[in-house]
Amino acid sequence: LLVEEGFEYICDWVLDDQPVVLKTRTKPIVNIPYTQECNDVAMMLIQHHKATEYHDRAMDQFEQLYHDSAESARVMALVVHPYIMGAPHRAKHFRRVLEKITRRPDVLFWTGEEIYDWYLRERPDALKNMG
């Protein structure tokens, strides 16, 4: 249905840390990595973690993906909402994550569309092979 309505990619499946092509009824769609592990709704509102846990989990996730990216690119989603992670007692911990990550070489901050465009440049036949 999403493809039929003109969507080219989604960011909703938590199945990989790299973009993947998903088969649909009509033509394929690209899934951009998403996470529940670094998601403020899950962590703060459902699991009731302290804000420091977001920092710790995000940094552990980043360190592993950064290591893995030596072989091939990885995508790390940080799922945040202003009304949750933007609260003053949480914002400083999210800021610490961003400060640490931005200091590392070869780290990019891209939108879903930028990731999608990069993926198609790197794998121009990705959508054709499943069509």
Backbone hydrogen bonds in HBPLUS format (Angstrom, degrees):
<---DONOR---> <-ACCEPTOR-->    atom                        ^
c    i                          cat <-CA-CA->   ^        H-A-AA   ^      H-
h    n   atom  resd res      DA  || num        DHA   H-A  angle D-A-AA Bond
n    s   type  num  typ     dist DA aas  dist angle  dist       angle   num
A0005-GLU N   A0001-LEU O   3.01 MM   4  6.26 130.3  2.27 140.1 152.9     1
A0005-GLU N   A0002-LEU O   3.07 MM   3  5.09 133.6  2.30  95.3 108.3     2
A0007-PHE N   A0002-LEU O   3.00 MM   5  5.41 161.2  2.04 148.3 142.1     3
A0006-GLY N   A0003-VAL O   2.94 MM   3  5.10 162.5  1.97 109.5 114.0     4
A0030-VAL N   A0008-GLU O   3.26 MM  22  6.55 174.1  2.27 145.4 144.0     5
A0010-ILE N   A0030-VAL O   2.85 MM  20  6.38 149.1  1.95 158.0 167.7     6
A0032-ILE N   A0010-ILE O   2.74 MM  22  6.04 171.8  1.74 169.4 170.7     7
A0075-VAL N   A0017-ASP O   2.83 MM  58  5.35 155.8  1.88 152.0 156.0     8
A0020-VAL N   A0031-ASN O   3.14 MM  11  5.32 153.0  2.22 140.1 148.1     9
A0031-ASN N   A0020-VAL O   2.71 MM  11  5.32 170.8  1.72 166.9 170.1    10
A0022-LEU N   A0029-ILE O   2.72 MM   7  5.32 174.6  1.72 166.3 168.2    11
A0029-ILE N   A0022-LEU O   2.96 MM   7  5.32 155.1  2.02 148.3 156.4    12
A0079-VAL N   A0038-CYS O   2.94 MM  41  6.10 150.1  2.03 160.3 165.4    13
A0043-MET N   A0039-ASN O   2.93 MM   4  6.11 175.8  1.93 163.5 164.9    14
A0040-ASP N   A0079-VAL O   2.94 MM  39  6.25 163.2  1.97 155.5 158.7    15
A0044-MET N   A0040-ASP O   2.86 MM   4  5.40 157.0  1.91 133.9 141.8    16
A0045-LEU N   A0041-VAL O   3.04 MM   4  5.20 135.8  2.24 123.4 136.5    17
A0046-ILE N   A0041-VAL O   3.17 MM   5  6.58 138.3  2.36 154.3 163.7    18
A0047-GLN N   A0042-ALA O   2.79 MM   5  6.01 156.6  1.84 160.4 168.3    19
A0049-HIS N   A0043-MET O   2.84 MM   6  5.62 175.6  1.84 161.0 159.6    20
A0053-GLU N   A0050-LYS O   2.96 MM   3  5.54 144.6  2.09 113.2 122.7    21
A0054-TYR N   A0051-ALA O   3.08 MM   3  5.41 131.8  2.32 104.3 116.0    22
A0056-ASP N   A0052-THR O   3.00 MM   4  6.33 168.2  2.01 153.7 156.3    23
A0057-ARG N   A0053-GLU O   2.83 MM   4  5.87 170.4  1.84 152.5 155.7    24
A0058-ALA N   A0054-TYR O   2.87 MM   4  5.88 163.8  1.90 150.0 155.5    25
A0059-MET N   A0055-HIS O   2.93 MM   4  6.06 161.6  1.97 153.6 158.6    26
A0060-ASP N   A0056-ASP O   2.97 MM   4  6.15 158.3  2.02 147.9 154.0    27
A0061-GLN N   A0057-ARG O   2.89 MM   4  6.05 162.6  1.92 151.5 156.6    28
A0062-PHE N   A0058-ALA O   2.82 MM   4  5.99 161.9  1.85 147.2 152.9    29
A0063-GLU N   A0059-MET O   2.89 MM   4  6.03 170.8  1.90 151.7 153.9    30
A0064-GLN N   A0060-ASP O   3.20 MM   4  6.39 162.2  2.23 147.8 151.8    31
A0065-LEU N   A0061-GLN O   3.00 MM   4  6.23 170.8  2.01 157.5 160.3    32
A0066-TYR N   A0062-PHE O   2.72 MM   4  5.79 159.2  1.76 160.3 166.7    33
A0067-HIS N   A0063-GLU O   3.06 MM   4  6.15 155.6  2.12 139.7 145.9    34
A0068-ASP N   A0064-GLN O   2.91 MM   4  6.19 162.1  1.94 150.6 155.7    35
A0069-SER N   A0065-LEU O   2.84 MM   4  5.95 137.4  2.02 142.0 153.3    36
A0070-ALA N   A0067-HIS O   3.26 MM   3  5.89 167.5  2.27 115.9 119.3    37
A0071-GLU N   A0068-ASP O   3.18 MM   3  6.09 162.1  2.22 124.7 127.4    38
A0084-ILE N   A0081-HIS O   2.89 MM   3  5.40 156.4  1.94 119.2 127.1    39
A0085-MET N   A0081-HIS O   2.98 MM   4  5.90 128.3  2.25 155.7 169.5    40
A0086-GLY N   A0082-PRO O   3.06 MM   4  4.40 123.7  2.39 106.7 119.4    41
A0087-ALA N   A0084-ILE O   3.22 MM   3  5.74 166.6  2.24 112.8 116.7    42
A0090-ARG N   A0087-ALA O   2.80 MM   3  5.39 154.9  1.87 124.8 133.4    43
A0091-ALA N   A0087-ALA O   2.83 MM   4  5.78 158.8  1.88 159.3 164.5    44
A0093-HIS N   A0090-ARG O   2.97 MM   3  5.56 133.7  2.19 115.3 127.1    45
A0094-PHE N   A0090-ARG O   3.28 MM   4  6.68 153.5  2.36 150.9 158.8    46
A0095-ARG N   A0091-ALA O   2.84 MM   4  6.06 161.9  1.87 156.5 162.0    47
A0096-ARG N   A0092-LYS O   3.03 MM   4  6.20 150.2  2.12 137.2 144.3    48
A0097-VAL N   A0093-HIS O   3.24 MM   4  6.51 151.9  2.33 139.1 145.4    49
A0098-LEU N   A0094-PHE O   3.08 MM   4  6.46 165.3  2.10 156.3 158.6    50
A0099-GLU N   A0095-ARG O   2.86 MM   4  6.09 161.0  1.90 155.2 160.8    51
A0100-LYS N   A0096-ARG O   3.05 MM   4  6.21 161.3  2.09 148.8 152.9    52
A0101-ILE N   A0097-VAL O   2.96 MM   4  6.16 167.7  1.97 158.9 162.6    53
A0102-THR N   A0098-LEU O   2.92 MM   4  5.93 164.5  1.95 151.5 155.7    54
A0103-ARG N   A0100-LYS O   3.34 MM   3  5.47 142.0  2.49  98.4 108.6    55
A0104-ARG N   A0101-ILE O   3.14 MM   3  5.61 159.0  2.18 113.8 120.1    56
A0115-ILE N   A0111-THR O   3.03 MM   4  6.34 156.9  2.09 151.7 157.9    57
A0116-TYR N   A0112-GLY O   2.88 MM   4  6.09 162.2  1.91 151.3 156.6    58
A0117-ASP N   A0113-GLU O   2.91 MM   4  6.11 166.2  1.92 150.7 153.8    59
A0118-TRP N   A0114-GLU O   2.99 MM   4  6.11 160.8  2.02 144.9 150.3    60
A0119-TYR N   A0115-ILE O   2.86 MM   4  6.04 163.2  1.88 153.6 158.4    61
A0120-LEU N   A0116-TYR O   3.06 MM   4  6.34 160.4  2.10 153.9 158.1    62
A0121-ARG N   A0117-ASP O   3.02 MM   4  6.27 146.3  2.14 143.6 153.2    63
A0121-ARG N   A0118-TRP O   3.10 MM   3  5.06 119.2  2.49  94.1 109.6    64
A0122-GLU N   A0118-TRP O   2.89 MM   4  6.17 156.5  1.95 155.1 161.6    65
A0123-ARG N   A0119-TYR O   2.83 MM   4  5.95 145.4  1.95 146.5 156.9    66
A0126-ALA N   A0123-ARG O   3.02 MM   3  5.38 168.8  2.03 121.9 124.5    67
A0129-ASN N   A0125-ASP O   3.04 MM   4  6.12 158.1  2.09 163.9 165.8    68
A0131-GLY N   A0128-LYS O   3.26 MM   3  5.18 147.0  2.38  98.7 108.1    69
